[in-house]
Structure formats: structure tokens, C-alpha cells
Amino acid sequence: MTLRPENKQMPSTSLTHGFTQLNDWGLILVEGPDAATLLQSQLSNSVLGLKRTPLGGIAQGSDSVRLVGYCNPKGRLLASAWIGLFPESTDAEDRFALFISKDIAASTAKRLSMYVLRSKVKVLDASSEWEVFGSYQTEEDEESITQDQGTISLRMPDVLTENQSFKRTLIAQKKSEISESSLDESALEQWNSLEVVSAIPRIVLATQEQFVPQMINFESVAGVDFKKGCYPGQEIVARSQYRGAVKRRLQLAHSSSSASALELAKPGVELFQPGDADQPCGLVVLAAINPEHSDRIDLQIECKLDALEAGEIHLGTSDGPVLKIDLLPYPLLEI
């Protein structure tokens, strides 16, 4: 079976609705009676109390979907993921699904497995067995997606851009049940753009261990629960929050889509101020071409706050493309 928009009379892709494979996304499954205990001890956000979502349904809302981070002992993010609880049947044991960047799925699953010990839980990088898809639509142009009972789906936060509100859904389906490719380049471009302008970060291989959660606004987008108790790096994350030690933040920015900007607009690329070629002032977190403005690249950047106040920020080098800072779509929690 192939996932597809239900209304066949509508074009499969437009700026207001679309559906595509997400080859940069992977899936980790954590299953067993002790699955919640393991994840609760490892992740920055609580997984306790998550509502079960039946296969074929869509998890949505904070009681069913949460953004989580996985830190090293120094409080630096190894991974971020969207998590939901999807048991194989009504009376089956817990099975958590983590939608995560594919390039860090295997290493993240391996690290989680190190803490299983004698617990009754299995951790599996399922990225080679499941395909991840993305669906987006505006409220005015909403269309349903045909799914079978084996799909795992969760709703991400809505994104407001160009005066339109977009709903986004992540969907995973076993590759054995997919009859043909569903990669749509136009829909992928729009999906990536929506992810960037959401200002909700995603850790990829190039940005692993670069950020304490607050440096990329993770606490302001509900990715950290400061009341949940211990997890790797928890003391450092808490200290950053309550002692006001964070002097860097995630910002939205844009630049012209010149050849040099296109080459440099990648996660992990450093940012500089004029006249200081030796000391980077930040990093690119995510970037995407703006589908409605082909001469523009939108970026999530992590940057020193004093660098923002001092003047221009340049991409890649101190004389690279200039970045113009845009407004965030949410307020920052005060630190």
C-alpha cells in the first residue's frame, strides 16, 4: 500500500498541501514493560503519562506527542526527537516511537541500549525497516491521508508563515507495505522550509554535542521538563536555566540564495562577525530554500547574543553572505 492524499482530484503538491518521503528522517522503537522507565531516565522531557495512540491513528497534543532531547553528561545535545506511544495492539506492552534524524538514529539507539542492563526493554533503530513521510496542509486546504492500520503517525506543532497556518504530520510505515516511491521534490522543499521557520530545532550529525538545550531554545519549545528528575546532563541544563548562564540563542535568519550562500547554508557551518575571522560567533542549525521566494534561504542559527547586538552576522567566513535576523514565532522563556 502507498500512502497518498485521499482527494485524487487535487494536485498532489502545492504550497498549501503536500506529501513526500523524508529520507533524512529515521525511526527508533523502544518497547517493553520497562520502556517508559528507561526513557524517563535518559531524555530531557518526561514520557510518563503519554496517551497510547492506536496504529493507524494520529497522536496529537502534548498528552500524546512530546519533543525530547538526549544529552551527554556535559549537557550537550546528542539528539532530538518527536516521541509518541504506539503499542502494536490495545493490550500490548508499551512501544515508544522516536522520529529522529536518520544520520544519528543508529548511534542514538546504540547509546540508549547501553542503559538497558537487565531491564525488560528492547531498543531498535528501525530506520532500515520503516519509511518516514511528511504531510502538510493549511486549514483551508486540508485533506486527509489514506493510511492502513500499521502506520505510526504524530502531529507536529502548527507553523504560521506567509499569513497561513500549516498542519504537519510525521508518518512511518513499514517498507514492505510500500509499493512505490513517494518522494516529491516540491513537497519536500516546502516541508523543509516549514520546519526551518517553525524555529523548532532538530539535531543532525553535524550539530551533535554542539548545544546545551537552551542555546537552541529547546526549553522554550517544550523540549525540557525541569521537574522530571535526573537524566544525563540534567545538572548542567538546570544550572543554565536558573543561573542565567546562557549567552547564546537560536534565531531565525535569511539570506539571498546566491551560489555561495547555497553552498554554505548547511547545518554545522560556522557564523562570523566582520573583522574576526578566527572566532566564530555561532552555527547553522537548519536551512532551507524558501519555496515562495526562490532568491531567499531561511535558516535557523545559534548565535552569541552580543554578536547580534554588535552588527552584521556572516555565513561561513567573516566576509561571507550577510544574514538578516527575523522574528521568532514564540516567546523565549526567561533565563
N, C-alpha and C positions, 0 to 999 in steps of 0.2 A: 504494500500500500504506500502511496505517496501522499504526504501532507500537501494540501493546496487550499487556496481560497475557495469558499463554498459557492460564491456567486460567479459562475463562469462567464456571465455576460460582461463583467467588468474587466478592464485590462489588468493583468497580473501585477503590474507595478506602476506606481505613480508617486509623486511626492507626498500624497496623503495616505497611501496604504501600500503595503508590500510584504513579501515573504521570501526568505532566502536561507540557504545553508550558511552556517557560521563556522568556517573552517579554522578560525583562530580560537574557538571555544572547545573545551573538553568537559568531561563529567567524572566526578568521583562519587562512588556509592559507599556508604558506611552503614553496615547492617548488623543487627543482633540485639539481644537483651540489654547489653551494656553500651550500645552505641551512643546514647544521649550522654551518659556519664563520661565517656572518652572525649567527645566533642566539647562538652561543657568545661573540661579541664584544659583544653588546648586553644580554644577560639576566643576572640575579643568580645564577642556578643553571646548572649545566652541563647541556648537552643531548647531549654526547658519550656514546656507549655506550648510548643508549636503544635498547631492542629494538624491532624492527618488529612492528607488530600488523596482521594482515590485515583488510581491510574485512569487516564483519560479526562480527568478534571483539571482545573487550573487553580493552583494555590495563589491567593492574593490577600493583601492586607498584612499588617505587622504581626498578626496572630498566626499567620501561615507561612510568611516569607520574611527572611532577615538577611541583611548584609553582614558578613563576618570577615574578620581578618585573622591571619595566622602569623604570629610574631616569633622572632628568635629571642633568646634570653636578653638581648640588649634592647628589646622593644622595637626592632626594625621589622617591617612587614615582609614576610616571605611570600605571602599570597593574600588575595582577597577572593571572595566567592559569594554567590547568592545561594541560600540554603532553604530547603523545604523538606517536609516529611512525607514520604510516598511509599507506604507499605505495599507489598505485592498483592495483598488481599485484605479484606476487612479484619480478619482475625490473625493476620500475620504479624511477626515481630517488627520492630521499628526498622525502617530503612530511610536514611537521610541521603538526599541528592545535593551535591555541591556543583553548581555551574561555575567553571573556573577557566582561566586562560589555558589553552591546551599545552603551551610550551612549558608550563610549570606543574601540570597535573600529575605526572609520574613522580616527580621529586616530592611533591606535597603529600601524595598518598603514601609514599615510602616513609616519609618522616612521621606521619600520623601512625603508621603501622609499628614504629619503634616503641610506641607507648601502649600498645595493646596488652603486652605481657600475658597474663592469664585471664584477661577479660574475655567475655563471650561476645566478640565483635569481629567483623571482617571489614577490611578497608580495601577497596578495589578502584584502581584507575580504569574506568570503563570507557575511556575515550576512543579506544580502537574498536569497541563493540557497539557504541551508540553514536549517532549523529546529532549535532545540535543545530537548531534552526532558530531564526528570529522572525517575529511577525510584528508589524506596527500599523497603526491606523489612527486617524483622527476620529473624534466623536461623531462628526458629520458624515464620515465616510467609513464607518465601522462595518467590518464584515467578519463573519465567523470563520474558523479554521476547522476543516474536517480532520478529526483525529480518531484513531482506534483506541481500544481500552488499554493499550500498552504504553501510551505516551506519558512522559513526565513533563509537566508544564508549570511555569510560575510567572506571575505578572510583576514586572519591574515598575518602579515609580514612573508616573507620567512625566512627560517633558513638554515644556512650553517653549515654542520657538516660532518666529515669524507670525506671531499672534494666533498660533494654532496649538492645541493641546494634543499630544500624541500618547496613545497607549502602546506599551511594548510588552511582548510575551516571549520568554525563552522556552523552547520546546525540545525535548530529547526523545528520540525514537531509535529502537534497535536497527542496526544497519541491515540485518537480514529481512526486515519488513519493508525496506525502501526499494522500490523498483527502478527508480531513475534519479539522476542528479536534480537538485532543486536550487542550484546556485544561480542567483540573479544579480548581476553586477550592479545594476542601477539600484535595486533594493538594498544591496549590501552597502553601497555608498551612503544611502540615506540612513540606514541603521547605524553605521559607524558615526555619522555626523550627529545623530540624536544622542548617542552615548557620550560623545565629547561634550556637547552643550548641556547635558544633564548635570555636569560638574561633579558626577559621582565617579571616583577614580576606580581603575582596575589595574592590579599589579600584573605585569608581564615579566618574562625572563630578564629583560634589560633593566628593569627597575626593582628587582628583588633586593631586599635588605638596604634600600636607599632611604626609606622614610619611616619615622615614627608616625603612628596613625594621625596625630593632629597636624603634622606637616602637610598632609593632603586632605585636611578637613574631614577625616573619617568619623570623628565624633559628632560632627555637625550634620552628617547624613545617616545617623543612627547605626553606625557600624561598631560602636563601642558601648558596652554596658558597664558602667563604673561601680555597680553594686553586685556583680555576679561572683566575685571571688577570684581566686588565683588562676592564672594561665601564664605561659611563657612571656616574659617581658612586662607583666602586669604592673610591677612596681614602678618601672620607668615610665610607662604610659600614664599611670596615675600621677606621678610626680610632675610630668609635663603639664598635666591638666590643672593641678591645684597650686603649683608654684609658678605658673606663668612662664615656663622655660622655653616655649615655642616662639621662635622669631622668624619662622618660615610658614608659608601657607600656599594652598592650591589656589590658582587664579585661572579664569578663562581669558584667552587672548586670541588674536587673529593676525594674520599676515597675508601679504599678496602671494598668490600661487606661482611665483617665479620659479625658474628651474632650480635655483639654489635653495629656495625655501622648500620645494618639494623633496629635494634630496635630504635636507636636514630635519624635516618635521617628522621625527620618529621618536618613540619612547627611549629615554635614556640620553638623548642628545643634550649637551650642556648649554646653559644660557650665560651671557656675559654682559657687562656694562662697558661702555666706551672707555678706552684708555686703561683697561685692566684685563689684559689677555691671559694672565696667569691664574686668575682666581675666579672660577665660575660662581655665579650667584643663584643658580637653580638648574632644574632639569625639565625636559619634556616628559609628561606623564602619558598622555594620549594625544593623537592628532588625526584629523580627517579633512578632506576637501569638502567645502560647503556645496551641497547639490544645487542650491538656488542661486549661488554666486560662484561661478566656476573660477573666478580670479581670486578666490579667498580660501585660506586654510584656517580652520578653527583648531585651537589647541587647549589642552589642559596643561598648565605648567605649575611646578612647585618652585617657589622663589622666595628669597630673603625679603622681608618686609621693608628693610631700609633701602634695598636696591630699587624697589618700586617707587619710593619717595625721592630717590636721588636723580632719576632721569630715565633715559631710554634703556630698554632691555633688548638684546640682540640674540638671534638664534645661531648657535654653532660656534661663532667667533665674536670677538669684540667689534668687528665691523660687518657682521653678518646681517641678514634680513631683520628689520625692526619689527618688534611685536607691539601691538596696541592692546591694552588691557580692557576687558569687557566686564560687565557686572555679573556677579554670581546670582543664580536663581534662588538662593536660600540665604538666611541669615547665619552667621557664624556663632557658635556657642562661645560665650565669653570665657577667656582664659586669663 
